[in-house]
Amino acid sequence: MKRLLAAFALVLCAHGAGAATQAFPLDRVRLQDGPFLDAQNTDLHYLLALDPERLLAPFRREAGLPVPVPSYGNWESSGLDGHMGGHYVSALALMWASTGDPVVKQRLDYVIAELKRCQDKIGTGYLGGIPDGAKAWAEVGAGNLKVDSFSVNGRWVPWYNLHKLFAGLRDAWVHAGNADAKAMLIRLSDWALRLTTPLTDAQMQDMLRAEHGGMNEVLADVSQMTGDLRYLALARRFSHQVILQPLAAGQDRLTGLHANTQIPKVIGFQRIAQLAGEDEGHRAAEFFWKTVTEKRTVAIGGNSVKEHFHPADDFRPMLNEVEGPETCNSYNMLKLTAMLSEVQPEQGAYTDFYERTLYNHILASQHPGEGGFVYFTPMRPQHYRVYSKVDEAMWCCVGSGIESHARHGEFIYTHDDDSLYVNLFIASKLDWRERGIHITQSTRFPDEPRTRLTVNDDGEFALKIRYPGWVAPGALKVKLNGKPVAVTAKPGGHVELRRAWKAGDHVDVELPMRTTLEPMPGLKNYVAVLHGPIVLAAKTPQAGEKLAFTADGSRMGHIAQGAVCPQDAAPVFVSDQADFIRRFKPVPGQPLTFTAPGLIQGRKDADKLQLIPFFRLHDSRYMLYWPRATTAQQSLLRVELAKAEEARLALDAQTIDQVAPGEQQPESDHGFKGEGAENGIAPAGRWRHAKQWFSYDLNDAKAEARALRLSFAKGDAGRRFDLVVNGQLIAEITLDRPDTPDEIYTRDFPLPAELVRAAGGKLNVRFVAKPGSIAGGLYGLRLMR
């Protein structure tokens, strides 16, 4: 064992601490005045407004301890009980490291102490808030597994849930030095090791079909913390080979997959590769990152529609749907980006992506007043976002949100032995303690295109200042103590200043920002406007309309469910000149604010519309992606948009409720249950079927329902099953092969009026397989007026 540990220590030195660059501990960086300090302070207020007693309630309940106050509602009491508690521990630890606020430290230590009481009471090393967790995990340990994409034995993503606690305990040790948290994490890891040891590799891989967060990453971290290779071996067992192998081979099989299920897996692949000195996981992570950022990402840096990767060659769903990029995805993509950048710090694409996503998705997802967080950011023209409320919304994007805005200092600077990399232009102070060097970065970026770096101590090192990809070749200017420095670096590289620095030396960097248009991938007639790395957008409120921008506590409250605006009514960039850029005019005295006189058409106030940073646009409908046309094309464009929208909007108007079968959130939002149920992806879309039965709960608050519209595939012809609503047989269905051009077809099934009246607004729709047959596959379900 000593020989193994010695070898492991060498691996850690070669691929962990000895990586090309390292991040600074978070407590070495302090933000100064600017948008990120504002976001951090807003987050601090939100964190302290959360009630730790309610977050602790699920853990106390499962430990058999008194529960003085009830758990929060929403996701915290519908199966994901305790997931927010794990995020909360991480956020407190990060916030303490970032601010040194004693109230935060006191809150963190209290929560850890109470969690320790729960773990001690259980006595097995286990700790969690999963409902009836003892029974749930006993079934897993016995190898009794019924796995779906978002459930294990009927529990909602239990490993995903538990991962948040693993990560929270790790962060409490790493960022706040809480020794109890480290000991608790090791006990919890030992429990996981004992639980999964009897499972075969095939059983483990089957279990990993259900979303499990970054279990492989955090177990690799435990291995590094302890020097114990058993945890690294367990991390490998938690690496999903169905995802790892194609990515390592350079194959993009992401279409249709739940996006944020995959990103944490890839972070784990990279972490294991980093620690173990292996190439496979790193190849997979690099290919994934390149594929997602270059082929599956929109202007704000986000990805996915309705939480899933749509086809890389078809971004129309991004324009059509209101459930645009999910904030959790970008939270995790930034973690992956930072890890890859440490390995290849000279690869400017990593830092460009990080900056783009940080400003335009992460910063934009927090309400500047109330501090609420956004789940989906629609790209659909003239839609809007909704924000969480501190005591109601317990979504995953709230959990990642309270962490994101507590860690803004972690990527501004990185270093190797004798070089300091300046990655981001954010006002801050750095304590490079190992070298006795303090750096102050003074800037109002992005409102002003410049920054000043002041060295406050004597010392010899290289200062490597990023040359952003959005600055034109030859345009970046540098002065050292007021004297120009020759810049030979190119966009995507670094300006290196290596010298013996004296206290008071300062470097001024000019970062000229250009206005550019960026087409949506594959849709050249839709463009986003950027100034430097900042995405610009315009508020487009609708006359007389009052929207609720704060979400309620309902299961689907995270979706902005107000009426959609027809796309043919959206404002358009109209110009007969190829160069639209000259039409954008800065507004004097208002930084990063532009008008476009004569260019924007389609609204009475078109000439008055102002394009402002998207991260400053809140509580309004907005235009982020704009259709563009020549004068001659404009009328034709509107006709085409109207035609495309007509059937779609009519169907939406007729729809009371709907489910996307096989998609995690829509199914969990609609109380999915089943036995012998499976889901998958076919060329025609996602499907759900069952050898026994499956069901959903639909909402019909006004008792308007007249029919169920179900979508099936020709390839399932011959399958027989019953359609049962609230216990009443509605139809005995035998799937056929209709003479239609498309593989998917729909059938309507009328609902008895008396059944609807008696339903009380809730309709349980159940699909029951006939003996020897299969119920489904179901490709779509709508409740129609």
Buried (B, 14 or more C-beta within 10 A) or exposed (E): EEEEEEEBEEBBEBBBEEBBBBBBBBBBBBBBEBBBBBBBBBBBEBBBEBEBBBBBBBBBBBBEBEBEEEBBBBBBBBBBBBBBBBBBBBBBBBBBBBBEBEEBBEBBBBBBEBBBBBBEBBEBBBBBBBBEBBEBBEBBBEEEBBBBBBBBBBBBBBBBBBBBBBBBBBBBBBBBBBEBBBBBBBBBBBBBBEBBEEBEEEBBBBBBBBBBBBBBBBBBBBBBBBBBBBBBEBBBBBBBEEBBEBBBEEEBBBBBBBBBBBBBBBBBBBBBBBBBBBEBBBBBBBBBBBBBBEBBBBBBBBBBBBBBBBBBEEBBBBBBBBBBBBBBBBBBBBBBBBBBBBBBBBBBBBBBBBBBBBBBBBBBBBBBEBBBBBBBBBBBBBBBBBBBBBBBBBBBBBBBBBBBBBBBBBBBBBBBEEBBBBBBBBBBBBBBEEBEBBBBBBBBBBBBBBBBBBBBBEBEBBBBBBBBBBBEEEBBBBBBEEEEBEBEBBBBBBBEBEEEBEEEBBBBBBBEBEBEBBBBBBBEBBBBBBBBBBBBBBBBBBEEEEBEBBBEBBBBBBBBEBEBBBBBBBBBBBBEEEEBEEBBBEEEEEBBBBBBEEBBBBBEEBEEBBBBBBBBBBBBBBBBBBBBBEEEBBEEBBEBBBEBBEEEBEEEEBEBBBBBBBBBBBBBBBBBBBBBBBBEBBEBBBBBBBBEBBBBBBBBEEBEBBBBBBBBBBBBEEBBBBBBBBEEEBBEBEBBEEEEEEBBBBBEBEBEEEBBEEBEEEBBBBBBBBEEEBBBBBBBBBBBE
